[in-house]
């Protein structure tokens, strides 16, 4: 997807009502400090729209990012922050559960796992809970640039084994530094969401315009080559012109 405009449009706290949006949504969940904000910034081609922080558990709201007035990326609160008290953890869990059950436009949930480590107990609980609720989480294995290329496949397999995922579960290695996995994630999102009518119409118009230009170019290329007005000769044009001028001059003197 080509990102033309993006903004943080809606922020929901613990007591907020989940909005009834008109555009499709894809949500991102993951434990604190897994790189969720960095992932969202990379997807949106922005450096700091989603705030990154060295302090885990910074995201304590549900943030809706409007993309091209056609869809939402939804940033869910990070879970598993050890220093948060039990009450706060329970509220974060309640917010996530409330959103997943309330949203009418949710098309996919992406669960972020740090590829360098085995999925934590909280990761396993979140994955199992999502599956029990009828979701099929798509796994994004973050921070892939921290591993050697030869290690990535082995760590992805470990994530599959620990979470006990279904064989057809998608696991995408991702790096916010190198943008590895970005295009794959967007291709997946594009296949899951339904664009609103005004976006479809704009794309259709652009495709027609591009087709018209292509057809005009083909017509131009198909035209026969024009015949030269003068017979081609190896002699320079200047010499031919000079010779004709001399003949005319000689004819005038005779007359």
Secondary structure, DSSP 4 states (H G I P E B T S, - for coil): -----EEEEEEE-TTPPPP--SSEEEEEEEBTTSSHHHHHHHHHT-SSSSPP-SSTT---SEEEEEETTTEEEEEPPPB--TTS-HHHHHHHHHHHHHHHHH-SSEEEEEEEEETTSPPPHHHHHHHHHHHHTT--PEEEEE-GGGS-HHHHHHHHHHHHHHHT--TT--EEE--TTT-TTHHHHHHHHHHH----HHHHHHHHHHHHHHHHHHHHHHHHHHSPPPPPSS---SS-HHHHHHHHHHHHHHHHHH-
